[in-house]
Amino acid sequence: MSYETKGRELVAKANKKLKGWGLFGSKYEDAVELLDKAFNQFKLGKAWKEAAETCVQLTDVHAKLDSQHEVASCWVEAASCYKKISASDAIRCLIKAEEAYEEMGRLQMAARQYKSIAELQEEQGHKDECLKSYARAADLFDGENSTSESNKCRLKVAHISADKGNYDEAIKVPFPLLARFPPPGSSLLPRPQIPQSPPPKKKIKKPTKQIFEDIARQSVDSNLLKYSAKGYLLNAGICHLARGRKEDISNAVERYKDIDMSFDASRECKLLEDLAAAMENGDSDAFTTAVSEFDSLTRLDPWKTSLLLAAKKLVQKGAEAEEEDLT
């Protein structure tokens, strides 16, 4: 007998138990035991859809037993199975898990679910939706004083916003982040219905801050993180360059020197100053030379390269416009 056949037989027995009569919830406890066994059989047979559906059914039974922690855990398990076959169904299950953890006041676990949602949405190329989910996760982590996890999600918001060409969003995003990125809506699973997730119960009010600069400030105060501050400041500067507002770039670099006292003597600072000068002078060759010299010693990642290419195009357009004016 195959694993799938054994699993289906166990589900049938569980359904029969649920339709029958039981004393003091015993039928639900018996059904849980049978469904747990069925779930394991489906997993062994790699029948992911049936495994996920069994977990969804388990959430209903655990709810009858008022076992909220088990309800949340089963939603997570269902999502794990759906990830193998359907990212959208996995996301919907994770939303239900997040709701369950929120109701129990376990905001740290709720935040983890939204981070998982964001990662799935990012893998699927749904940038608008993953921005909302990373923002929601950041707010929940921040409410639980999980600064490191919150910052990871905030950095994702900054990087993805810049990828979309929203450089202002990348440089400045308010707290709570959900003020700008509301929770994503949700659709319906065949069973159960998945409503839109409610807003978090706990919001942290903070003034508008620059993501990269804010995290750089936090980093310089930490012996473990202070060496990463220059990288965050470089990211912020590159966003300014890609935005193309010449007057902002030099001011930003001077501000970075105040944030990190070692920034002035760094290669990151020299790069930004050289690029700012090249942009001011409309010199695309000098821009390219500065980038190449930096890249020869410290490899630029694809994200930085993409933004620097966008900035270089602005330099070239500016130079062409000046030539037209002269003629």
C-alpha positions in Angstrom: 0.0 0.0 0.0 1.4 3.4 -1.0 1.9 6.3 1.4 -0.8 8.3 -0.3 -3.3 5.4 0.0 -2.5 5.0 3.7 -2.9 8.8 4.2 -6.3 8.8 2.5 -7.5 5.9 4.6 -6.5 7.8 7.8 -8.2 11.0 6.6 -11.4 9.0 6.0 -11.2 7.5 9.5 -10.7 11.0 10.9 -13.7 12.3 9.0 -15.8 9.4 10.3 -14.7 10.3 13.9 -15.7 13.9 13.4 -19.2 13.0 12.2 -19.7 10.7 15.1 -20.4 11.3 18.7 -17.7 11.8 21.3 -17.5 12.6 25.0 -15.9 15.9 26.1 -14.1 16.6 22.8 -12.6 13.1 22.6 -13.7 12.8 18.9 -11.6 15.9 18.1 -8.6 14.5 19.9 -9.0 11.2 18.1 -9.3 13.0 14.8 -6.2 15.0 15.5 -4.2 11.8 16.1 -5.5 10.3 12.8 -4.9 13.5 10.8 -1.4 13.8 12.2 -0.6 10.3 11.0 -2.2 11.0 7.6 -0.1 14.2 7.3 3.1 12.2 7.9 2.1 9.6 5.3 1.5 12.2 2.7 4.8 13.8 3.5 6.6 10.5 3.1 4.9 10.1 -0.3 5.7 13.7 -1.2 2.0 14.2 -1.9 2.4 17.9 -1.0 -1.1 19.1 -1.9 -2.8 16.4 0.2 -0.3 17.0 3.0 -1.2 20.7 3.0 -4.9 20.1 2.8 -4.6 17.8 5.8 -2.9 20.5 7.8 -5.6 23.0 6.8 -8.2 20.5 8.1 -6.1 20.1 11.3 -6.4 23.9 11.9 -10.2 23.5 12.1 -10.0 20.6 14.5 -7.4 22.3 16.8 -9.7 25.4 16.8 -12.5 23.2 18.2 -10.1 22.1 21.0 -9.1 25.8 21.5 -5.5 24.9 20.8 -4.5 28.2 19.3 -0.7 27.4 19.2 -1.4 24.2 17.3 -3.7 26.1 14.9 -0.8 28.5 14.1 1.7 25.7 13.8 -0.5 23.8 11.3 -0.9 26.9 9.1 2.9 27.1 9.0 3.2 23.4 8.1 0.5 23.8 5.4 2.5 26.7 4.0 5.7 24.7 4.0 4.0 22.0 1.9 2.4 24.5 -0.4 5.8 26.0 -1.1 6.6 22.9 -3.1 3.7 23.4 -5.5 2.0 26.8 -5.1 3.6 30.0 -3.8 0.3 31.8 -3.7 -1.4 29.2 -1.5 1.7 29.1 0.7 1.4 32.9 1.2 -2.3 32.7 2.1 -1.5 30.1 4.7 1.3 32.2 6.1 -1.1 35.1 6.4 -3.4 32.9 8.5 -0.5 31.8 10.6 0.5 35.5 11.2 -3.1 36.3 12.2 -3.1 33.4 14.7 0.2 34.5 16.3 -1.0 38.1 16.5 -4.2 37.0 18.3 -2.0 35.2 20.9 0.2 38.3 21.2 3.2 36.5 19.8 4.3 39.4 17.6 7.8 38.0 17.1 6.4 34.9 15.4 3.9 37.0 13.5 6.8 39.0 12.1 8.6 35.9 11.0 5.6 34.8 9.0 5.4 38.1 7.2 9.1 38.0 6.5 8.5 34.5 4.9 5.6 36.0 2.9 7.9 38.8 1.6 10.6 36.3 0.6 8.1 34.2 -1.4 6.7 37.3 -3.1 10.2 38.5 -3.9 11.1 35.1 -5.4 7.9 35.4 -7.6 9.0 38.9 -8.7 6.0 40.6 -7.1 7.9 43.6 -5.9 5.0 45.8 -4.9 3.6 43.1 -2.7 6.9 42.1 -1.1 7.5 45.8 -0.2 4.3 45.8 1.8 5.2 42.5 3.5 8.8 43.5 4.4 7.4 46.7 5.7 4.8 44.9 7.9 7.5 42.5 9.2 9.8 45.4 10.0 7.1 47.1 12.1 6.2 43.9 14.0 9.9 43.2 14.7 10.4 46.8 15.8 7.5 46.5 18.2 9.3 43.6 19.8 12.6 45.4 20.0 14.1 43.0 17.5 16.2 45.7 15.9 18.5 43.5 13.9 15.6 41.6 12.2 13.7 44.9 11.7 16.7 46.5 10.0 17.1 43.5 7.7 13.5 44.0 6.5 14.0 47.8 6.3 17.1 47.3 4.1 15.0 45.1 1.9 12.5 47.9 1.5 15.3 50.3 0.6 17.0 47.9 -1.9 13.7 46.9 -3.7 12.4 50.5 -3.8 15.7 51.6 -5.5 15.4 48.7 -7.9 12.0 50.1 -8.9 13.5 53.5 -9.4 11.9 54.9 -6.3 15.0 56.5 -4.9 13.2 58.8 -2.5 11.5 55.7 -1.1 14.9 54.0 -0.7 16.4 57.0 1.0 13.5 58.0 3.2 10.8 55.6 4.5 8.6 56.6 7.5 7.9 54.6 10.7 5.6 52.9 11.0 6.5 51.6 7.5 2.8 50.6 7.0 1.9 54.2 6.8 3.4 54.0 3.3 3.1 50.3 2.6 -0.3 49.0 3.8 -0.8 45.3 4.5 -1.2 43.2 1.3 -4.7 42.0 0.5 -5.4 38.3 0.1 -7.5 36.0 -1.9 -9.4 32.9 -1.1 -8.2 29.3 -0.8 -10.6 26.6 -1.8 -10.8 25.9 1.9 -10.8 27.9 4.2 -11.4 31.5 3.2 -8.4 33.8 3.7 -9.5 37.3 4.7 -7.3 40.4 4.5 -4.9 40.5 7.4 -5.7 43.1 10.0 -3.2 45.9 10.9 -0.8 45.2 13.7 -2.0 45.8 17.2 1.2 47.4 18.2 2.7 50.3 16.2 5.9 52.2 16.9 5.8 55.9 16.2 9.0 57.2 14.9 9.8 60.3 12.8 10.8 60.0 9.2 14.3 58.7 8.9 16.7 57.7 6.2 16.9 54.0 6.1 20.6 53.6 5.2 21.7 56.5 7.3 19.6 55.5 10.2 21.1 52.0 10.2 24.6 53.4 9.7 24.0 55.5 12.9 23.0 52.4 14.8 26.0 50.5 13.4 28.7 53.1 14.5 27.6 52.6 18.1 28.2 48.9 18.0 31.6 47.3 18.1 30.4 44.4 16.1 28.6 46.5 13.4 30.6 49.7 13.1 32.7 48.5 10.1 29.5 48.0 8.1 28.4 51.6 8.5 30.5 52.8 5.5 28.7 50.3 3.3 25.3 51.6 4.3 26.4 55.2 3.7 27.7 54.3 0.3 24.3 52.8 -0.5 22.6 56.0 0.6 25.0 58.1 -1.5 24.5 55.9 -4.6 20.7 56.4 -4.3 21.3 60.2 -4.2 23.4 59.8 -7.4 20.8 57.8 -9.2 18.2 60.4 -8.2 20.3 62.9 -10.0 19.9 65.9 -7.7 23.3 67.4 -7.8 22.8 69.8 -4.9 21.9 66.9 -2.6 24.9 64.7 -3.2 27.7 66.9 -1.7 25.5 67.8 1.3 24.8 64.1 1.9 28.5 63.2 1.8 29.3 65.9 4.4 26.5 64.5 6.6 28.0 61.0 6.3 31.3 62.3 7.6 29.5 63.4 10.8 27.7 60.1 11.1 30.9 58.0 10.9 34.1 59.8 11.8 36.2 57.3 9.8 34.1 57.8 6.6 36.2 60.9 5.5 39.3 58.7 5.0 37.5 55.8 3.4 37.5 54.6 -0.2 33.7 54.8 -0.1 33.9 58.5 0.7 36.4 59.1 -2.1 34.2 57.3 -4.6 31.1 59.4 -3.7 33.1 62.6 -3.9 34.6 61.7 -7.3 31.2 60.7 -8.6 29.6 63.8 -7.3 32.3 65.9 -9.0 31.9 64.0 -12.3 28.2 64.5 -12.2 28.6 68.2 -11.4 31.0 68.6 -14.4 29.0 66.4 -16.7 32.0 64.2 -17.2 30.9 60.6 -17.9 34.5 59.4 -18.5 35.5 60.6 -15.0 32.4 58.9 -13.6 33.4 55.6 -15.3 37.0 55.9 -14.1 36.0 56.4 -10.5 33.7 53.4 -10.6 36.3 51.2 -12.2 39.0 52.1 -9.7 36.8 51.3 -6.8 35.5 48.1 -8.4 39.1 46.9 -9.0 39.7 46.6 -5.3 36.2 46.2 -3.9 33.8 44.4 -6.1 30.5 46.3 -6.6 27.4 44.1 -6.3 24.7 44.0 -9.0 22.4 46.4 -7.0 25.1 49.1 -6.8 26.1 48.6 -10.4 22.5 49.0 -11.6 22.1 52.2 -9.8 25.4 53.6 -10.8 24.5 52.9 -14.5 21.3 54.8 -14.0 23.4 57.7 -12.5 25.9 57.6 -15.4 23.0 57.9 -17.9 21.9 61.1 -16.1 25.5 62.4 -16.4 25.5 61.7 -20.1 22.1 63.3 -20.7 23.2 66.4 -18.8 26.4 66.7 -20.9 24.3 66.3 -24.1 21.9 68.9 -23.0 24.7 71.4 -22.3 26.2 70.7 -25.8 22.8 71.5 -27.4 22.6 74.7 -25.5 26.0 75.8 -26.8 24.9 75.2 -30.4 
